[in-house]
Amino acid sequence: MSDWLNTLRKACDSASQRIVARKLGYSPTVVNLVLKQRYTGDIDAVKRAVLTRLEKKHIPCPIYGEITPEVCSSHQARPFCATSSIRVKLFKACKNCQFNTRKKGA
């Protein structure tokens, strides 16, 4: 069984599926189906949500190196702004990042 799925199970054991679903940005039905391994939707998007919102590990950023999911999410939320070369690089990197929870299909 996957580590991220174990993380999801543990989170649901310590709280309700509804609370965990709210943290992930999904419905309780989706969480339930994922736990039963019957979810037919975009499982990679659910995995990203679990990894970035439930696990408190650092994630790799091509611009800043290891960052927390909260920092990653704040960079994803920023609109394009050419005020610095770092902001431009971040915008481009975040757009295609596997941890981007805001891209279509995520």
Residue pairs with C-beta under 8 A, 6 or more apart in sequence:
2 47
4 47
4 50
4 51
4 55
5 34
5 35
5 50
7 50
7 51
7 54
7 55
8 20
8 31
8 34
8 35
8 50
8 54
9 35
11 20
11 23
11 54
12 20
12 31
12 35
16 28
17 28
17 31
17 32
17 35
18 28
20 31
20 54
21 27
21 28
21 30
21 31
23 53
23 54
24 31
24 46
24 49
24 50
24 53
24 54
25 49
25 53
25 101
26 46
26 49
30 39
30 41
30 46
33 39
33 40
34 43
34 46
39 46
42 105
42 106
45 101
45 105
45 106
48 98
48 99
48 100
48 101
48 106
49 101
49 106
51 57
51 59
51 69
51 99
52 59
52 69
52 72
52 73
52 99
52 101
53 69
53 101
55 69
56 68
56 69
57 69
58 66
58 67
58 68
59 66
59 67
59 68
59 69
59 72
59 99
60 66
61 67
61 72
61 75
61 93
61 97
62 93
62 97
63 86
63 89
63 90
63 93
64 71
69 99
72 97
72 99
73 101
75 90
75 94
76 94
76 97
76 100
76 101
76 102
77 102
78 87
78 90
78 91
80 87
80 88
80 91
81 87
81 91
82 88
94 100
95 103
96 103
100 106
